[in-house]
Amino acid sequence: MKTFQRHGTLLGRHMRRMALLFIWLCFSCGMASAQATVEYAGATSMAAKTATSIKPPNENLTLPKARGITPSVTNKPGAYLTISTSPPTDIANRHALEEKAGKDAGKLLLRSIPTAARVWIDGKFVGTTPMLLIVPPGKYHVKLQGKRLDSSEQDIGLLPRETREIAVSLRARYPTRVSIR
């Protein structure tokens, strides 16, 4: 009888421990859900507070509608982020070339394999390939360079009303495969 009572009390202890564990698990899952709800509510209220506390920028600042506008930062303490309204460098350089073209303009068709190689004419960046440039007749130094690719440089003489096509295959500068022996 004593062994039965001893096992019975052990069984009772295990049952009580299991019951407490079950209650604790149910309670902790409920607490985790409640905590997540409270954290979400706090995050949304902070976002709302932040959105309402934002001060308006300089009133005479107008947002530009041109493509490729880059913001610039001033070194003044408390200064707002200013937005440059000038066109990107490549577009400005290309327009400067095309404005000088005149009625005897020549055409440069620039292509590369692979595409999207950067193009410089006389040291000025004018865009990426493929591109068609309408330029005045004359001599030009053309450089094409791709990302992680070799570059190609050529001096080109363009006659009035001439169309010149430049197609360049650029090789990978870095190996794409490595074999270990």
RADA-V682787 format. One line per field, one symbol per residue. phi: phi as a letter, one per 30 degrees, with the letter a starting at -180 (. if undefined). psi: psi as a letter, one per 20 degrees, with the letter a starting at -180 (. if undefined). burial: 1 if it has 16 or more other ideal C-beta (glycine too) atoms within 10 Angstrom, else 0. Layout:
# RADA-V682787
phi->???
psi->???
burial->???
This chain:
# RADA-V682787
phi->.dddddddddddddddddddddddddddddddddddddddddddddddddddcddddedcdcddcddidcdbccdddidddccdcddeeddddddddddddidcdcbcccbbbddiddbbbhicdbkbddacccbddlcbccbcbcdhbdcbbbcbccdehccbcbbbcccddcdcbbccc
psi->hhhghghghghgghggggggggggggghhhhggggggghghhghhhhhgghijpqqaphjpqpqjqqkppqqpqjppjqrpqppjqrqghgggghhghhigahkqrpoopqqorrkqqpppkjppibqqqqppoqqqaqqopppprpkrrrppqpppprpkqpppoppppqphqqiqppp.
burial->0000000000000000000000000000000000000000000000000000000000000000000000000000000000000011010011001000000011010111000011111000111110101111100101111100100100000100000101010100000000000
